[in-house]
């Protein structure tokens, strides 16, 4: 592979841990270490008066300064503000994500030199608003986000590289069907892919952006807290510091339970102490419903892909939470084959992102393309209309979920009254026919319609959905010169001036404070 003129960097911006990878001179992905000499950077931010601390030290501070720490901010992406007030201030979640990305950028630059271009990963089940917010986070962190790629897809690309499929002479001759089961710290994704030669084709995807190892930790915290209450009559979860310490203890105990049949958790609160023993059986019983949620999604994804278990060649495990024995046991019982843990659970996504970055950079430089990715959308996209009979708001779907991307779709709506002078197009994501049960994505308007239009005048709405999950909308009234083409105005996105202000703020945080 010809050497690229700029480094190909991929970033797995995780809920609990983040990873950066680059391509070496031979085109092989390798994980970059952070300033602390570690491959994984905790996705935690501590606001310490005027200082910002990101990573390992911020994670340690959770035990004693939980009220000033932002953790799991990825779960809040798409909302206007992070769920916790930090030192009297409310921050948009993408700003916290940007602080993490800035730390990753600074640390990576010490090894690859100054860079700005990168590919950032997102859960396959992220909707359009969350994808835009992730791109905005990259901008505020001083990055040019060349593309965003779905995490399971990135893992499949890393797997394909590892298997030699990206070399044309070593590409798979027979199509390989791979089910990527990605259970991370805060999100869960399922993607069924076909690897055909050097093409990676997503067949179906599903997931849950609020399900991950964090929820297993919470159940363990609750188990221990209930034992503490029985012994001492006080709840350690009510005090931020006691809760923070207990959380760290339970995270360690969860890892212990992946290798041993029992673990002991030390819980301290108000000068009282309890040593609580938890068995793997207790832990698995208390989290069975969480596992069942992933099992249901797995079955649904296979069905949406139109495949049988006999047609799946590999079930690929990605994400640190797949190390739990209960996960592997469930998948083997469900699929009839042992899950494949051949890729690095914590690093494969970043490796795939780096390979995709190399693909994009090679394309810019006119170099041959080593592989191709073809994705599907994870949510149906539609427009809010009014049912003429019931007068209720309905979801008029233009692009059903699991449609191959990119795609352009059109649907014709009608004005509701005579002499209507403007049209408001409200875009929603979701499967329900009721617009009120779907997620508002954004809106655009077409003003100054010609006077004298009759009721029920046709209005054409076009969606152009890109492979990275970004949406452009075109609205026109046939037979007139009235039309508009724009990226939608999103409900919870930061305006450009705010993005620039936060970018300036983040660039002013000295690198020494990212300790």
N, C-alpha and C positions, 0 to 999 in steps of 0.2 A: 504493500500500500504506500503510495506517495505521501510524504510528510506534509501535513497541513500547515498553513502559514500562521494560524492561531490555534491555541489549545482547544481541544474538544472536551468540554466539561459538562457533566451531567449531575444534577442535584436531586436527591430523594429528600424532599421536605416532609419529614414524617411528623406524626402527632406526638410521639414520645422521644424519638431519636431521628437525627438527620445524617445523611451520608453524602459525600462528594466523591466523584470518580472522574478520571480523565483517561484518554487514550494515549498509550505510549507511542514511541516512534514506529513500532511494528503494527499499530492499530489494535493493540490489546487493552482492554479496560483494566484499570487498577484503582483501588481505593486510596484516596489521599488522607493522610493523618491530619488532625487538627493541632492547634497550638499546644495542647496538653499531651500530644503524642498518642492520641487515641483515634480509632477509625469511626466511632460513633460519637456524635455530638448531641447531648440531651437538648431537646427542643423546649427549653425552659429559660425564661427571662426574669431577672431580678431587677427591680427598680429601687436602687439604693440612693435616695436623695437625688443628687444630680448625676449620678453614675448609672450606667447600664451594664449589667453583668449577664452574659449569655453562656449557657453550657454547663459544664460539670459543677462549677462553684454555685451557680444558680440552683442546680438540682439539690446540692447539699443544703442550701439555704431554705429549701422547702420545709425542713424539719424544725426550723426555729423562726423563720420569717415568712411563713406561708401567705400572710396577708399582703405581702409586697411582691409575690411571685406570680408570674403568668405561665401556666402550664396547659397543655392540650388546647392551645389557641386554634389549631387547625379545625377543631370541632365547631368553633364559632364563626369560621369563615363563611361569609354570605350574610351575616347579621351586621347591624349597624355598629354595635359596640361589643367589646369583650365582656363576658358575664361578670367579671369582678372589677371593682373600683380599686385602682392601684395608686397609693399615696395621694388620695383625693382626686385622681384624674380618671377619666374614662378614655380608653384607647380603642380605635377600630381594630378588630382582630388581624386585618392584613398588615397593620403597622407592626404588631408584635411578630408576625411572620417575617416582615421585612428586616427586623432587627436580627432575627435568627439567620436569615439569608446573608446579611451583611457580615456577620461573624464567619459564616462559611466561606464567603468570597475573600475576606481578608486572610484567613488561614490558608486557603488554597493558593492564593497569589504568592505566598512565600515559597511555593514549590514549583509552580508553573509560570510565574511571572504575572504581571498585571493582565487582567482579562476582563471582558464585560459580557461576552456572548456565552449563553448557557441554555441547556434544556432542563426544565423543571418538571417533575412528575406530580400527578394528582391522582386521587382515587378514581377508578373508572366510573363510579357512581356519582361523582361530583356533577352538579348541574351547571348551567351556563354562568350563573352569577358567581358561583364559587371559583370557576375557572378564570373568569375575568379578575376576580379579587386576587387570585394567585399571581397572575401576570402583573397586576398593580403592585403587589408586594415585591416582585422582582425589580420593577422600575424604581421603587422607593429605595431599594438596596443598592442601586447603581448598576443593575444588570440589564442587559438586553436579552430578554427571554425570546430566543429564536422560535421556540415551540414549547408546548406542554404535551406530555405524553402520559397515557394511562399507566398506572403502576403495574397491573398484571401484564400489559402488553410489553412494557420495558423488561419485566422479568422473563417473559417468553423470548425476547430478543437476546437477552444474556444467555439463556439456555441454548438457543440456536447457535450462538457463537461458540459456546462451550462444546457443543456437539459437532462443530465443524460445518454447519449448514451455510454459514456466511461466505465460505470459500466456494466459488462456483464449481470447482472440481469435487468438492465434498458435500455439496448440497443434497438434501434429501430427495430421492427420486420418487418414492411413494409418499403421498400426503400423510402427515402426522397430525393426529388430533390430540391437542394438549388442553387439559382443563387446569387453569391456574387458580389455586385456592390461596388467597392472600389475606391473612389475618394478622394485622399489625397492632400497634398499641392502641389506636383509636378508631380505626376504620376497617371494614371488611369488604372485600371485592371478590367476585367470581367472574372469570372470563373464559369462554371456550374458544380456542383458536385452532386454525388449520395452518400448519407450516407446509407450504408447497414450494419446494426448491428454496429460493431466497425471498419468497413472499410470506409475510405474516398476516393472516387474514382473520380478523375477529368475527366470530359467528354469532355470539350472543354475550351479553354482559348483565350483571345484576350486582346488588350489594346493599350495604347499610353504612352510612357515613357516621352513625352513632353507635357502632358496635366494634369492640376490640378488646385487647388485653386489659385496658383500663377498667372495663366492666367486670372482668374476672378479679382484678385487684379489689374493686369495690366490694364484691361479695365476700372476699377474704377479710377485709376490714370489718364488715358487718358481723361476720362470724366471731371474730376476736372481741369486738366491742360488746357483743351480747354476753359473752362469757365474763368480761370485765364487769359489766353491769350486775350480773348475778352475784359476783363475788363482793363488789364494793359499792354497788348502788349508785354509781356515777357513770356518765357516758363520755368517753374520751373524744368522741367525734364532735362534741360541742365546743371544744377549745381548739383554735387553729393550730397551735403549736403541738399539742398532744396528738391531734389528728394527723399533722404532717409527719411526726415521728412514726406513728402507727402505720401510715401509708408506706413509708420507706421500708419498714420491717416486713410488711405484708408482700411488697414487691419481691424482696429477697426470699421470703418463704415460698412464694409461688414458683420461683426458679428451683428452689430446693425440692419441691414436690414433683418437679419434672424428672428428677433423678433418684429421689428417695421416697419411701412410703409415708413418711411423716415429717413434720417440721414444727419447731417451737418458736412462737412469736412473743417477744417481750413488749408489754404494753404498760406505759407509765402515764399517770394523770393525777394531778393534785397531790403529789407526794406519795401516791399509792402505786403499787406495782403488781402485775400478774404475769405469770408464765403460762401461756396458753398453747397446748399441743393441738395441732390440726393434722388429721390424716388425709392422704390423697383421696380416699373414699369419701370423706366428708366434703372435701373441696369439690370433687366432681359431682356429687349429689346436689350441692348448693348452686352449681352453675350449669346443670343439665339443660335448663331452658335456653341459656345463651347458646350452647352448642347446637341445640335443636333448631334454633333460628338459622344458623349457618347451614345445617343439613337441608332444611327446607329450601333455602336459596340455591344450594347446589343442585338439587333435583329440578327446580324450576329453570335454572340456566341451561341444563342439559336438554330439557324439553324444548326451550325456546330455540336452541341450536338445531333441533331436529335430529338428534343423535341418540343412540342407545349406549349403555355402558360398555358393551362389547366393541364399540367403535372408538372408544377413548384409548389412546395408546399410553398416555402418561397423565397422572394427576400430580402436578408440580406444586410443591409447598413453598410459599413465600411469606415473609413476615415472622418476627420473633415469636409471636404467640403460637405458631404452628409447632413449636417444640413441646407443647403440652401433650403428654401421652394420650389424653382423651380425644384430642383432635385426630391424631393419626389412626387410633383404633376405630373411630367413627367412620373415617374415610375408607379404610380398608374393608370394613363390613359393608359399607354402602356400594363401593365400586367393584369389590372383588379382586382388587390388586393393591399391592403395597404402594403407598404414596412415594413420590420421588423427591428426595431432599438433596439432590446433587448440586443445586446452586446454593450459594451462600444466602441464607434466609434474610440476613440484615443488609446485604450489599448488592444483591442481584439487581434490584430496581435501579440503583444509581449506575451500575455497570451498563444496563440497557439504555439508560438516558444518555450516557456518554457515547455509546455506539450510535444512537440516533443523532446526537450532536455532530459526530463525525460525518454521518451521512449528509446532513444539511450543509455543513461546511464544504464537503467535497463537491456537492452540487453547485454551491456558490463559485467554486474555483474551476468548474468544468471538468471535474474528475469523474470516473465511472462510479455508478451507484452500486453498492454491494448488496443491498436488500431493499425491500419495500414493505411498508406497513399500511394495512387497510383496516380502519376502525369502524365501529358501529356506535350509534348514540345510545345512551343509557336511559333516557327519558323521552317520552313522546312530547312533541312541541305542537302547540295549538294557539288559536286566537279565540278570545272571548266573544261570543255572539249571544243574541237574545232569541230564545225560542218564540216564534210568533204565536204559538198556541198558549203556552204556559207563562210567557213573559219572564221566564227564569234565565239566569246566566248559564250558558252552556260552553263546553270546551270543544271547539271545532278543530280537530287534529289535522295538521298538515303533514307532519313527519312522525310516523309511529316509532316506538322504541325498537332498538336493534335493527335500524335501517343502515345499510352500508353508506359510509361517508367517503368523499363529499357528496352532497345531494342538494338538488334544487327542487322545490315543491311549490305548487300553486293551488289556491282555493279561492273561489269567488263567494263573496258575502254581498249583502244588500243593505242600502240605507234604510233607516227605520221610519223616516217621515219625508214629506214633500219639502222642497226648498232647503234641504239640509246643507249647511255651509261648511261643515268640517267633519272629518272622520277620525276617531281615536281608535288605534289598534293596540289592544292589550294582549301581550304574549304571556302564555302560561306553560309550565311543564307539569306533566302528570298524566295518569291513565284514566282518571275518573271523567265521565261525561259532564259532571257538574264542575263549573269553573271555580266555585267556592271551595272545592276540595283539592284544587291544584295549587301549585306554587307560582305566585306572580314573578315573572322574570323581568319584565320591563314594558315599555310602551313607546309608540311613536305616533305622531299626528300628521294629518294631511289637511291643512287649512285652505281657506279661500276657494272653496268649490264654486263652480259657476252657479249663478242664481237660476231658479226655475227648474232645478232637477226634480223629477217626480220621485215619489216614494218607491222603494224597491229598486233603485238604481244600482246596477252591479258595481262592486268594488273588488278588484283583484289584489290579493295579497300573495307575495312570493317570499319564500324563505330560502336563503342559501346557507347551508350548514357546512362548516369547514371540517376537515379531518381532526383538528385540535379541539373541536367542540364549541367554536365561536360562531355566532349567528349574525347574518346580515338580513335586513328586511327591506322589501320594495313594495310600495303601495301605489296603485294607480286606478283612475276612473276611466274605463275604456271610452273612446270617442271624445275625450277632452285632453287638454295639455297638463292636467293636474296629476303629478306623481311625486313621490319622495323615495329616496334610497338612502338608508342610513344603518349604522349599527344602533341597536336599540338603546334607549335611555333606561338604565337599570335602576331598580327600586332602591337598592342598598349600596350602590357603588359610590366611591369618593369622587368628587369633581376634580378636574385637572389641576386647579389651583391648590387644592388641598394635597393632592399627590405631590406636587412640586414642593410645597412647604414641608411635608414630611420627609421627602427625599433630602432636602437641605438639612433638616434636623438630624437625620440619621447619618449623613455624611460628616456631620460635625462631631459625632461621638468618637473620641480618640480610640485608636485600636488597642491601646493599653487597657482600656476599660472592658474589652472583650476577653476577660481573663477566665 
